[in-house]
Amino acid sequence: MNTLILTKSAEKKNYYILVRGAAFAILVAHQQVNGAAYALESLQSDPDFGSSAMRVLHSKQRINNQ
């Protein structure tokens, strides 16, 4: 019984991670939209997506400065 509970818990965690990753990919793909850009800015302190969000924002800033 405990194995089943642990398996279900791991499945939920994996699903949650996949959904968060997909949402992040959508934000990156639509970063030109004001709401998406704001969301990326707020994700800079996120432990999972912070460094990626910073990289995307800095890349966008470099392109805008050219």
All heavy atoms as TSV, in Angstrom:
chain	resi	resn	atom	element	x	y	z
A	1	MET	N	N	0.824	-1.200	0.000
A	1	MET	CA	C	0.000	0.000	0.000
A	1	MET	C	C	0.866	1.261	0.000
A	1	MET	O	O	0.591	2.185	-0.739
A	1	MET	CB	C	-0.942	-0.030	1.208
A	1	MET	CG	C	-1.917	1.096	1.210
A	1	MET	SD	S	-3.176	0.937	-0.047
A	1	MET	CE	C	-4.605	0.948	0.931
A	2	ASN	N	N	1.919	1.312	0.808
A	2	ASN	CA	C	2.785	2.487	0.840
A	2	ASN	C	C	3.476	2.713	-0.494
A	2	ASN	O	O	3.690	3.847	-0.899
A	2	ASN	CB	C	3.826	2.360	1.953
A	2	ASN	CG	C	3.220	2.549	3.328
A	2	ASN	OD1	O	2.167	3.152	3.456
A	2	ASN	ND2	N	3.870	2.029	4.337
A	3	THR	N	N	3.836	1.641	-1.175
A	3	THR	CA	C	4.475	1.763	-2.485
A	3	THR	C	C	3.525	2.421	-3.476
A	3	THR	O	O	3.930	3.269	-4.266
A	3	THR	CB	C	4.914	0.379	-3.002
A	3	THR	OG1	O	5.770	-0.206	-2.033
A	3	THR	CG2	C	5.627	0.499	-4.320
A	4	LEU	N	N	2.270	2.050	-3.415
A	4	LEU	CA	C	1.274	2.642	-4.301
A	4	LEU	C	C	1.119	4.133	-4.022
A	4	LEU	O	O	1.055	4.938	-4.956
A	4	LEU	CB	C	-0.070	1.926	-4.139
A	4	LEU	CG	C	-1.213	2.420	-5.015
A	4	LEU	CD1	C	-0.856	2.273	-6.484
A	4	LEU	CD2	C	-2.479	1.666	-4.702
A	5	ILE	N	N	1.092	4.508	-2.783
A	5	ILE	CA	C	0.962	5.924	-2.413
A	5	ILE	C	C	2.187	6.699	-2.888
A	5	ILE	O	O	2.062	7.795	-3.449
A	5	ILE	CB	C	0.761	6.071	-0.890
A	5	ILE	CG1	C	-0.605	5.509	-0.493
A	5	ILE	CG2	C	0.884	7.533	-0.463
A	5	ILE	CD1	C	-0.819	5.390	0.998
A	6	LEU	N	N	3.378	6.133	-2.697
A	6	LEU	CA	C	4.595	6.805	-3.145
A	6	LEU	C	C	4.631	6.937	-4.657
A	6	LEU	O	O	5.054	7.957	-5.197
A	6	LEU	CB	C	5.830	6.043	-2.654
A	6	LEU	CG	C	6.107	6.119	-1.157
A	6	LEU	CD1	C	7.269	5.204	-0.793
A	6	LEU	CD2	C	6.405	7.549	-0.740
A	7	THR	N	N	4.180	5.911	-5.351
A	7	THR	CA	C	4.141	5.953	-6.809
A	7	THR	C	C	3.188	7.040	-7.298
A	7	THR	O	O	3.519	7.813	-8.194
A	7	THR	CB	C	3.719	4.581	-7.375
A	7	THR	OG1	O	4.643	3.598	-6.919
A	7	THR	CG2	C	3.683	4.599	-8.881
A	8	LYS	N	N	2.020	7.106	-6.700
A	8	LYS	CA	C	1.041	8.144	-7.088
A	8	LYS	C	C	1.596	9.530	-6.791
A	8	LYS	O	O	1.409	10.460	-7.576
A	8	LYS	CB	C	-0.279	7.918	-6.357
A	8	LYS	CG	C	-0.983	6.666	-6.777
A	8	LYS	CD	C	-2.291	7.028	-7.389
A	8	LYS	CE	C	-3.000	5.742	-7.751
A	8	LYS	NZ	N	-3.589	5.836	-9.055
A	9	SER	N	N	2.266	9.681	-5.655
A	9	SER	CA	C	2.852	10.964	-5.293
A	9	SER	C	C	3.922	11.370	-6.302
A	9	SER	O	O	3.993	12.528	-6.726
A	9	SER	CB	C	3.449	10.885	-3.893
A	9	SER	OG	O	4.071	12.090	-3.556
A	10	ALA	N	N	4.759	10.425	-6.708
A	10	ALA	CA	C	5.807	10.705	-7.692
A	10	ALA	C	C	5.190	11.065	-9.036
A	10	ALA	O	O	5.675	11.961	-9.729
A	10	ALA	CB	C	6.733	9.497	-7.832
A	11	GLU	N	N	4.116	10.389	-9.421
A	11	GLU	CA	C	3.435	10.703	-10.673
A	11	GLU	C	C	2.891	12.122	-10.657
A	11	GLU	O	O	3.010	12.848	-11.642
A	11	GLU	CB	C	2.309	9.709	-10.934
A	11	GLU	CG	C	2.770	8.340	-11.350
A	11	GLU	CD	C	1.626	7.346	-11.492
A	11	GLU	OE1	O	0.447	7.727	-11.281
A	11	GLU	OE2	O	1.911	6.186	-11.801
A	12	LYS	N	N	2.293	12.510	-9.541
A	12	LYS	CA	C	1.755	13.870	-9.435
A	12	LYS	C	C	2.872	14.900	-9.516
A	12	LYS	O	O	2.729	15.931	-10.170
A	12	LYS	CB	C	0.981	14.036	-8.124
A	12	LYS	CG	C	-0.364	13.384	-8.130
A	12	LYS	CD	C	-1.092	13.643	-6.825
A	12	LYS	CE	C	-2.434	12.953	-6.805
A	12	LYS	NZ	N	-3.147	13.182	-5.539
A	13	LYS	N	N	3.986	14.603	-8.849
A	13	LYS	CA	C	5.114	15.532	-8.874
A	13	LYS	C	C	5.668	15.654	-10.289
A	13	LYS	O	O	5.966	16.751	-10.755
A	13	LYS	CB	C	6.204	15.062	-7.918
A	13	LYS	CG	C	7.340	16.025	-7.778
A	13	LYS	CD	C	8.318	15.574	-6.723
A	13	LYS	CE	C	9.425	16.601	-6.582
A	13	LYS	NZ	N	10.379	16.239	-5.555
A	14	ASN	N	N	5.816	14.525	-10.993
A	14	ASN	CA	C	6.302	14.565	-12.374
A	14	ASN	C	C	5.352	15.338	-13.266
A	14	ASN	O	O	5.780	16.117	-14.120
A	14	ASN	CB	C	6.497	13.146	-12.916
A	14	ASN	CG	C	7.701	12.466	-12.308
A	14	ASN	OD1	O	8.603	13.115	-11.796
A	14	ASN	ND2	N	7.705	11.155	-12.348
A	15	TYR	N	N	4.054	15.128	-13.080
A	15	TYR	CA	C	3.050	15.846	-13.862
A	15	TYR	C	C	3.164	17.350	-13.600
A	15	TYR	O	O	3.152	18.157	-14.528
A	15	TYR	CB	C	1.648	15.339	-13.505
A	15	TYR	CG	C	0.537	16.078	-14.195
A	15	TYR	CD1	C	0.278	15.870	-15.548
A	15	TYR	CD2	C	-0.247	16.992	-13.502
A	15	TYR	CE1	C	-0.742	16.561	-16.189
A	15	TYR	CE2	C	-1.257	17.676	-14.127
A	15	TYR	CZ	C	-1.500	17.462	-15.471
A	15	TYR	OH	O	-2.503	18.149	-16.097
A	16	TYR	N	N	3.297	17.730	-12.344
A	16	TYR	CA	C	3.417	19.133	-11.965
A	16	TYR	C	C	4.641	19.762	-12.631
A	16	TYR	O	O	4.570	20.864	-13.179
A	16	TYR	CB	C	3.504	19.241	-10.442
A	16	TYR	CG	C	3.683	20.633	-9.915
A	16	TYR	CD1	C	2.638	21.551	-9.961
A	16	TYR	CD2	C	4.894	21.036	-9.365
A	16	TYR	CE1	C	2.795	22.837	-9.483
A	16	TYR	CE2	C	5.059	22.312	-8.876
A	16	TYR	CZ	C	4.018	23.211	-8.937
A	16	TYR	OH	O	4.178	24.475	-8.459
A	17	ILE	N	N	5.770	19.060	-12.616
A	17	ILE	CA	C	6.987	19.575	-13.229
A	17	ILE	C	C	6.801	19.744	-14.739
A	17	ILE	O	O	7.218	20.744	-15.323
A	17	ILE	CB	C	8.181	18.649	-12.917
A	17	ILE	CG1	C	8.527	18.747	-11.433
A	17	ILE	CG2	C	9.391	18.980	-13.775
A	17	ILE	CD1	C	9.486	17.680	-10.951
A	18	LEU	N	N	6.155	18.771	-15.377
A	18	LEU	CA	C	5.912	18.863	-16.818
A	18	LEU	C	C	5.015	20.040	-17.159
A	18	LEU	O	O	5.250	20.751	-18.139
A	18	LEU	CB	C	5.293	17.560	-17.336
A	18	LEU	CG	C	6.225	16.351	-17.371
A	18	LEU	CD1	C	5.434	15.101	-17.730
A	18	LEU	CD2	C	7.355	16.572	-18.348
A	19	VAL	N	N	3.987	20.254	-16.368
A	19	VAL	CA	C	3.072	21.373	-16.611
A	19	VAL	C	C	3.801	22.704	-16.423
A	19	VAL	O	O	3.662	23.617	-17.237
A	19	VAL	CB	C	1.823	21.279	-15.702
A	19	VAL	CG1	C	0.994	22.553	-15.750
A	19	VAL	CG2	C	0.992	20.074	-16.098
A	20	ARG	N	N	4.610	22.804	-15.380
A	20	ARG	CA	C	5.373	24.040	-15.162
A	20	ARG	C	C	6.350	24.290	-16.310
A	20	ARG	O	O	6.514	25.418	-16.770
A	20	ARG	CB	C	6.131	23.981	-13.837
A	20	ARG	CG	C	5.228	24.156	-12.632
A	20	ARG	CD	C	6.018	24.319	-11.364
A	20	ARG	NE	N	6.640	25.646	-11.372
A	20	ARG	CZ	C	7.746	25.947	-10.713
A	20	ARG	NH1	N	8.363	25.047	-10.000
A	20	ARG	NH2	N	8.248	27.162	-10.764
A	21	GLY	N	N	7.003	23.223	-16.769
A	21	GLY	CA	C	7.936	23.360	-17.885
A	21	GLY	C	C	7.244	23.796	-19.160
A	21	GLY	O	O	7.751	24.639	-19.903
A	22	ALA	N	N	6.070	23.242	-19.411
A	22	ALA	CA	C	5.300	23.623	-20.597
A	22	ALA	C	C	4.852	25.076	-20.499
A	22	ALA	O	O	4.905	25.825	-21.486
A	22	ALA	CB	C	4.099	22.703	-20.764
A	23	ALA	N	N	4.415	25.481	-19.329
A	23	ALA	CA	C	3.991	26.875	-19.138
A	23	ALA	C	C	5.165	27.826	-19.360
A	23	ALA	O	O	5.018	28.881	-19.990
A	23	ALA	CB	C	3.411	27.057	-17.736
A	24	PHE	N	N	6.338	27.445	-18.874
A	24	PHE	CA	C	7.522	28.283	-19.085
A	24	PHE	C	C	7.846	28.387	-20.570
A	24	PHE	O	O	8.154	29.467	-21.076
A	24	PHE	CB	C	8.717	27.734	-18.307
A	24	PHE	CG	C	9.940	28.599	-18.423
A	24	PHE	CD1	C	10.050	29.757	-17.670
A	24	PHE	CD2	C	10.954	28.274	-19.297
A	24	PHE	CE1	C	11.166	30.580	-17.790
A	24	PHE	CE2	C	12.073	29.082	-19.428
A	24	PHE	CZ	C	12.177	30.235	-18.665
A	25	ALA	N	N	7.761	27.275	-21.286
A	25	ALA	CA	C	8.028	27.278	-22.729
A	25	ALA	C	C	7.057	28.195	-23.466
A	25	ALA	O	O	7.453	28.898	-24.411
A	25	ALA	CB	C	7.949	25.858	-23.280
A	26	ILE	N	N	5.813	28.214	-23.043
A	26	ILE	CA	C	4.816	29.100	-23.660
A	26	ILE	C	C	5.175	30.559	-23.390
A	26	ILE	O	O	5.097	31.403	-24.290
A	26	ILE	CB	C	3.400	28.770	-23.153
A	26	ILE	CG1	C	2.969	27.401	-23.708
A	26	ILE	CG2	C	2.400	29.861	-23.533
A	26	ILE	CD1	C	1.711	26.844	-23.084
A	27	LEU	N	N	5.601	30.860	-22.153
A	27	LEU	CA	C	6.007	32.230	-21.838
A	27	LEU	C	C	7.176	32.671	-22.705
A	27	LEU	O	O	7.194	33.787	-23.221
A	27	LEU	CB	C	6.392	32.345	-20.355
A	27	LEU	CG	C	5.264	32.272	-19.356
A	27	LEU	CD1	C	5.820	32.261	-17.933
A	27	LEU	CD2	C	4.299	33.438	-19.539
A	28	VAL	N	N	8.142	31.798	-22.880
A	28	VAL	CA	C	9.310	32.136	-23.700
A	28	VAL	C	C	8.892	32.352	-25.148
A	28	VAL	O	O	9.333	33.302	-25.798
A	28	VAL	CB	C	10.394	31.041	-23.589
A	28	VAL	CG1	C	11.507	31.272	-24.589
A	28	VAL	CG2	C	10.955	30.989	-22.169
A	29	ALA	N	N	8.031	31.491	-25.655
A	29	ALA	CA	C	7.587	31.611	-27.045
A	29	ALA	C	C	6.791	32.883	-27.289
A	29	ALA	O	O	6.783	33.411	-28.405
A	29	ALA	CB	C	6.756	30.389	-27.435
A	30	HIS	N	N	6.140	33.401	-26.255
A	30	HIS	CA	C	5.293	34.591	-26.396
A	30	HIS	C	C	5.814	35.751	-25.554
A	30	HIS	O	O	5.038	36.585	-25.088
A	30	HIS	CB	C	3.855	34.258	-26.008
A	30	HIS	CG	C	3.251	33.194	-26.871
A	30	HIS	ND1	N	2.884	33.425	-28.172
A	30	HIS	CD2	C	2.986	31.894	-26.632
A	30	HIS	CE1	C	2.412	32.314	-28.706
A	30	HIS	NE2	N	2.479	31.358	-27.793
A	31	GLN	N	N	7.112	35.823	-25.408
A	31	GLN	CA	C	7.702	36.842	-24.532
A	31	GLN	C	C	7.460	38.267	-25.005
A	31	GLN	O	O	7.598	39.202	-24.227
A	31	GLN	CB	C	9.187	36.583	-24.337
A	31	GLN	CG	C	9.991	36.618	-25.618
A	31	GLN	CD	C	11.419	36.229	-25.390
A	31	GLN	OE1	O	12.102	36.923	-24.650
A	31	GLN	NE2	N	11.861	35.149	-25.989
A	32	GLN	N	N	7.086	38.452	-26.267
A	32	GLN	CA	C	6.811	39.806	-26.767
A	32	GLN	C	C	5.507	40.356	-26.203
A	32	GLN	O	O	5.261	41.557	-26.253
A	32	GLN	CB	C	6.801	39.835	-28.301
A	32	GLN	CG	C	5.615	39.150	-28.944
A	32	GLN	CD	C	5.730	37.636	-29.056
A	32	GLN	OE1	O	6.695	37.035	-28.602
A	32	GLN	NE2	N	4.728	37.016	-29.638
A	33	VAL	N	N	4.664	39.503	-25.652
A	33	VAL	CA	C	3.404	39.930	-25.041
A	33	VAL	C	C	3.718	40.475	-23.648
A	33	VAL	O	O	4.471	39.861	-22.891
A	33	VAL	CB	C	2.421	38.740	-24.954
A	33	VAL	CG1	C	1.133	39.143	-24.261
A	33	VAL	CG2	C	2.154	38.174	-26.339
A	34	ASN	N	N	3.143	41.623	-23.326
A	34	ASN	CA	C	3.458	42.276	-22.048
A	34	ASN	C	C	3.264	41.366	-20.839
A	34	ASN	O	O	4.089	41.330	-19.952
A	34	ASN	CB	C	2.629	43.549	-21.872
A	34	ASN	CG	C	3.113	44.655	-22.777
A	34	ASN	OD1	O	4.246	44.644	-23.225
A	34	ASN	ND2	N	2.243	45.608	-23.061
A	35	GLY	N	N	2.187	40.643	-20.776
A	35	GLY	CA	C	1.934	39.772	-19.630
A	35	GLY	C	C	2.964	38.668	-19.509
A	35	GLY	O	O	3.379	38.308	-18.406
A	36	ALA	N	N	3.410	38.133	-20.637
A	36	ALA	CA	C	4.422	37.073	-20.622
A	36	ALA	C	C	5.757	37.626	-20.150
A	36	ALA	O	O	6.468	36.990	-19.375
A	36	ALA	CB	C	4.554	36.440	-21.998
A	37	ALA	N	N	6.102	38.807	-20.614
A	37	ALA	CA	C	7.357	39.428	-20.198
A	37	ALA	C	C	7.349	39.691	-18.691
A	37	ALA	O	O	8.338	39.449	-18.002
A	37	ALA	CB	C	7.589	40.725	-20.967
A	38	TYR	N	N	6.231	40.160	-18.193
A	38	TYR	CA	C	6.099	40.402	-16.753
A	38	TYR	C	C	6.237	39.097	-15.971
A	38	TYR	O	O	6.900	39.044	-14.937
A	38	TYR	CB	C	4.759	41.074	-16.447
A	38	TYR	CG	C	4.542	41.307	-14.976
A	38	TYR	CD1	C	5.180	42.353	-14.323
A	38	TYR	CD2	C	3.707	40.468	-14.241
A	38	TYR	CE1	C	5.001	42.558	-12.957
A	38	TYR	CE2	C	3.516	40.666	-12.882
A	38	TYR	CZ	C	4.166	41.713	-12.253
A	38	TYR	OH	O	3.995	41.903	-10.909
A	39	ALA	N	N	5.626	38.032	-16.474
A	39	ALA	CA	C	5.717	36.729	-15.807
A	39	ALA	C	C	7.157	36.229	-15.796
A	39	ALA	O	O	7.634	35.703	-14.783
A	39	ALA	CB	C	4.801	35.719	-16.489
A	40	LEU	N	N	7.873	36.401	-16.909
A	40	LEU	CA	C	9.281	36.001	-16.947
A	40	LEU	C	C	10.101	36.799	-15.939
A	40	LEU	O	O	10.977	36.256	-15.271
A	40	LEU	CB	C	9.852	36.183	-18.354
A	40	LEU	CG	C	9.439	35.130	-19.375
A	40	LEU	CD1	C	9.829	35.573	-20.778
A	40	LEU	CD2	C	10.052	33.780	-19.047
A	41	GLU	N	N	9.810	38.081	-15.822
A	41	GLU	CA	C	10.514	38.907	-14.840
A	41	GLU	C	C	10.258	38.409	-13.426
A	41	GLU	O	O	11.174	38.342	-12.600
A	41	GLU	CB	C	10.088	40.366	-14.973
A	41	GLU	CG	C	10.621	41.024	-16.222
A	41	GLU	CD	C	10.053	42.416	-16.442
A	41	GLU	OE1	O	9.355	42.943	-15.552
A	41	GLU	OE2	O	10.304	42.970	-17.522
A	42	SER	N	N	9.032	38.025	-13.145
A	42	SER	CA	C	8.709	37.554	-11.795
A	42	SER	C	C	9.302	36.169	-11.512
A	42	SER	O	O	9.487	35.810	-10.356
A	42	SER	CB	C	7.196	37.542	-11.573
A	42	SER	OG	O	6.592	36.536	-12.358
A	43	LEU	N	N	9.638	35.415	-12.557
A	43	LEU	CA	C	10.224	34.085	-12.378
A	43	LEU	C	C	11.730	34.127	-12.118
A	43	LEU	O	O	12.334	33.100	-11.840
A	43	LEU	CB	C	9.955	33.216	-13.606
A	43	LEU	CG	C	8.563	32.633	-13.719
A	43	LEU	CD1	C	8.393	31.958	-15.076
A	43	LEU	CD2	C	8.310	31.634	-12.602
A	44	GLN	N	N	12.342	35.288	-12.179
A	44	GLN	CA	C	13.790	35.382	-11.991
A	44	GLN	C	C	14.252	34.846	-10.641
A	44	GLN	O	O	15.371	34.368	-10.515
A	44	GLN	CB	C	14.263	36.819	-12.172
A	44	GLN	CG	C	14.146	37.288	-13.606
A	44	GLN	CD	C	14.648	38.684	-13.779
A	44	GLN	OE1	O	15.862	38.890	-13.880
A	44	GLN	NE2	N	13.741	39.645	-13.814
A	45	SER	N	N	13.395	34.882	-9.649
A	45	SER	CA	C	13.770	34.384	-8.317
A	45	SER	C	C	13.292	32.953	-8.076
A	45	SER	O	O	13.506	32.405	-7.001
A	45	SER	CB	C	13.202	35.312	-7.233
A	45	SER	OG	O	11.792	35.342	-7.326
A	46	ASP	N	N	12.682	32.337	-9.083
A	46	ASP	CA	C	12.187	30.968	-8.946
A	46	ASP	C	C	13.365	29.991	-8.920
A	46	ASP	O	O	14.269	30.099	-9.746
A	46	ASP	CB	C	11.265	30.631	-10.126
A	46	ASP	CG	C	10.645	29.257	-9.994
A	46	ASP	OD1	O	9.610	29.149	-9.322
A	46	ASP	OD2	O	11.210	28.301	-10.564
A	47	PRO	N	N	13.366	29.043	-7.969
A	47	PRO	CA	C	14.495	28.112	-7.883
A	47	PRO	C	C	14.633	27.199	-9.107
A	47	PRO	O	O	15.742	26.790	-9.448
A	47	PRO	CB	C	14.211	27.298	-6.623
A	47	PRO	CG	C	12.784	27.520	-6.293
A	47	PRO	CD	C	12.380	28.817	-6.920
A	48	ASP	N	N	13.552	26.890	-9.774
A	48	ASP	CA	C	13.616	25.990	-10.929
A	48	ASP	C	C	13.824	26.718	-12.252
A	48	ASP	O	O	14.527	26.228	-13.128
A	48	ASP	CB	C	12.336	25.152	-11.028
A	48	ASP	CG	C	12.149	24.227	-9.846
A	48	ASP	OD1	O	13.164	23.659	-9.382
A	48	ASP	OD2	O	11.008	24.080	-9.376
A	49	PHE	N	N	13.217	27.874	-12.417
A	49	PHE	CA	C	13.237	28.563	-13.708
A	49	PHE	C	C	13.934	29.916	-13.681
A	49	PHE	O	O	14.000	30.596	-14.700
A	49	PHE	CB	C	11.802	28.744	-14.223
A	49	PHE	CG	C	11.124	27.445	-14.518
A	49	PHE	CD1	C	10.209	26.902	-13.626
A	49	PHE	CD2	C	11.409	26.747	-15.674
A	49	PHE	CE1	C	9.598	25.693	-13.889
A	49	PHE	CE2	C	10.799	25.534	-15.950
A	49	PHE	CZ	C	9.886	25.007	-15.057
A	50	GLY	N	N	14.447	30.305	-12.537
A	50	GLY	CA	C	15.047	31.633	-12.397
A	50	GLY	C	C	16.195	31.907	-13.345
A	50	GLY	O	O	16.209	32.925	-14.033
A	51	SER	N	N	17.153	30.992	-13.406
A	51	SER	CA	C	18.309	31.233	-14.281
A	51	SER	C	C	17.895	31.228	-15.752
A	51	SER	O	O	18.407	32.019	-16.548
A	51	SER	CB	C	19.411	30.207	-14.027
A	51	SER	OG	O	18.942	28.901	-14.264
A	52	SER	N	N	16.955	30.376	-16.110
A	52	SER	CA	C	16.466	30.359	-17.498
A	52	SER	C	C	15.713	31.642	-17.829
A	52	SER	O	O	15.857	32.199	-18.915
A	52	SER	CB	C	15.561	29.153	-17.734
A	52	SER	OG	O	16.292	27.959	-17.587
A	53	ALA	N	N	14.902	32.112	-16.898
A	53	ALA	CA	C	14.162	33.357	-17.114
A	53	ALA	C	C	15.125	34.527	-17.294
A	53	ALA	O	O	14.943	35.359	-18.187
A	53	ALA	CB	C	13.209	33.618	-15.955
A	54	MET	N	N	16.163	34.574	-16.460
A	54	MET	CA	C	17.155	35.645	-16.595
A	54	MET	C	C	17.855	35.579	-17.946
A	54	MET	O	O	18.067	36.606	-18.594
A	54	MET	CB	C	18.191	35.551	-15.477
A	54	MET	CG	C	17.702	36.050	-14.150
A	54	MET	SD	S	19.045	36.089	-12.968
A	54	MET	CE	C	18.412	34.989	-11.739
A	55	ARG	N	N	18.208	34.383	-18.369
A	55	ARG	CA	C	18.886	34.203	-19.653
A	55	ARG	C	C	18.000	34.690	-20.803
A	55	ARG	O	O	18.457	35.403	-21.701
A	55	ARG	CB	C	19.252	32.729	-19.824
A	55	ARG	CG	C	20.215	32.439	-20.908
A	55	ARG	CD	C	20.777	31.018	-20.906
A	55	ARG	NE	N	19.885	29.974	-20.447
A	55	ARG	CZ	C	19.979	29.350	-19.260
A	55	ARG	NH1	N	20.911	29.702	-18.395
A	55	ARG	NH2	N	19.133	28.393	-18.926
A	56	VAL	N	N	16.718	34.344	-20.764
A	56	VAL	CA	C	15.785	34.769	-21.812
A	56	VAL	C	C	15.643	36.292	-21.812
A	56	VAL	O	O	15.690	36.933	-22.866
A	56	VAL	CB	C	14.404	34.089	-21.615
A	56	VAL	CG1	C	13.347	34.720	-22.500
A	56	VAL	CG2	C	14.514	32.596	-21.884
A	57	LEU	N	N	15.487	36.869	-20.634
A	57	LEU	CA	C	15.310	38.325	-20.543
A	57	LEU	C	C	16.567	39.063	-20.987
A	57	LEU	O	O	16.473	40.087	-21.673
A	57	LEU	CB	C	14.918	38.718	-19.121
A	57	LEU	CG	C	13.511	38.284	-18.709
A	57	LEU	CD1	C	13.317	38.474	-17.212
A	57	LEU	CD2	C	12.446	39.041	-19.493
A	58	HIS	N	N	17.747	38.570	-20.615
A	58	HIS	CA	C	18.987	39.230	-21.030
A	58	HIS	C	C	19.187	39.107	-22.533
A	58	HIS	O	O	19.665	40.040	-23.178
A	58	HIS	CB	C	20.182	38.665	-20.269
A	58	HIS	CG	C	20.192	39.058	-18.832
A	58	HIS	ND1	N	20.648	38.233	-17.835
A	58	HIS	CD2	C	19.785	40.183	-18.202
A	58	HIS	CE1	C	20.518	38.830	-16.671
A	58	HIS	NE2	N	19.995	40.018	-16.865
A	59	SER	N	N	18.823	37.980	-23.087
A	59	SER	CA	C	18.920	37.791	-24.538
A	59	SER	C	C	17.993	38.761	-25.260
A	59	SER	O	O	18.376	39.386	-26.257
A	59	SER	CB	C	18.563	36.354	-24.898
A	59	SER	OG	O	18.535	36.185	-26.279
A	60	LYS	N	N	16.796	38.902	-24.749
A	60	LYS	CA	C	15.813	39.823	-25.345
A	60	LYS	C	C	16.333	41.267	-25.247
A	60	LYS	O	O	16.218	42.033	-26.194
A	60	LYS	CB	C	14.479	39.690	-24.613
A	60	LYS	CG	C	13.401	40.609	-25.137
A	60	LYS	CD	C	12.116	40.438	-24.347
A	60	LYS	CE	C	11.085	41.449	-24.775
A	60	LYS	NZ	N	9.888	41.393	-23.963
A	61	GLN	N	N	16.932	41.599	-24.113
A	61	GLN	CA	C	17.457	42.957	-23.916
A	61	GLN	C	C	18.597	43.246	-24.901
A	61	GLN	O	O	18.668	44.321	-25.480
A	61	GLN	CB	C	17.940	43.122	-22.479
A	61	GLN	CG	C	18.383	44.528	-22.138
A	61	GLN	CD	C	18.810	44.619	-20.684
A	61	GLN	OE1	O	19.138	43.623	-20.047
A	61	GLN	NE2	N	18.804	45.821	-20.162
A	62	ARG	N	N	19.495	42.250	-25.110
A	62	ARG	CA	C	20.584	42.433	-26.067
A	62	ARG	C	C	20.047	42.668	-27.471
A	62	ARG	O	O	20.547	43.514	-28.201
A	62	ARG	CB	C	21.511	41.210	-26.056
A	62	ARG	CG	C	22.677	41.360	-25.126
A	62	ARG	CD	C	23.670	40.239	-25.275
A	62	ARG	NE	N	23.325	39.219	-24.281
A	62	ARG	CZ	C	23.030	37.959	-24.541
A	62	ARG	NH1	N	23.057	37.523	-25.757
A	62	ARG	NH2	N	22.713	37.128	-23.585
A	63	ILE	N	N	19.030	41.927	-27.848
A	63	ILE	CA	C	18.440	42.078	-29.188
A	63	ILE	C	C	17.811	43.455	-29.335
A	63	ILE	O	O	17.944	44.104	-30.367
A	63	ILE	CB	C	17.406	40.956	-29.442
A	63	ILE	CG1	C	18.136	39.615	-29.596
A	63	ILE	CG2	C	16.560	41.257	-30.670
A	63	ILE	CD1	C	17.218	38.416	-29.599
A	64	ASN	N	N	17.126	43.923	-28.290
A	64	ASN	CA	C	16.479	45.244	-28.343
A	64	ASN	C	C	17.492	46.375	-28.408
A	64	ASN	O	O	17.203	47.439	-28.945
A	64	ASN	CB	C	15.563	45.428	-27.143
A	64	ASN	CG	C	14.306	44.591	-27.240
A	64	ASN	OD1	O	13.934	44.133	-28.315
A	64	ASN	ND2	N	13.660	44.350	-26.109
A	65	ASN	N	N	18.688	46.172	-27.849
A	65	ASN	CA	C	19.710	47.217	-27.829
A	65	ASN	C	C	20.489	47.302	-29.135
A	65	ASN	O	O	21.238	48.245	-29.343
A	65	ASN	CB	C	20.681	46.997	-26.664
A	65	ASN	CG	C	20.020	47.306	-25.333
A	65	ASN	OD1	O	19.055	48.057	-25.260
A	65	ASN	ND2	N	20.535	46.707	-24.269
A	66	GLN	N	N	20.324	46.334	-30.015
A	66	GLN	CA	C	21.068	46.354	-31.283
A	66	GLN	C	C	20.421	47.249	-32.293
A	66	GLN	O	O	19.354	47.588	-32.351
A	66	GLN	CB	C	21.194	44.951	-31.850
A	66	GLN	CG	C	22.104	44.091	-31.022
A	66	GLN	CD	C	22.223	42.666	-31.589
A	66	GLN	OE1	O	21.508	42.291	-32.519
A	66	GLN	NE2	N	23.113	41.894	-31.009
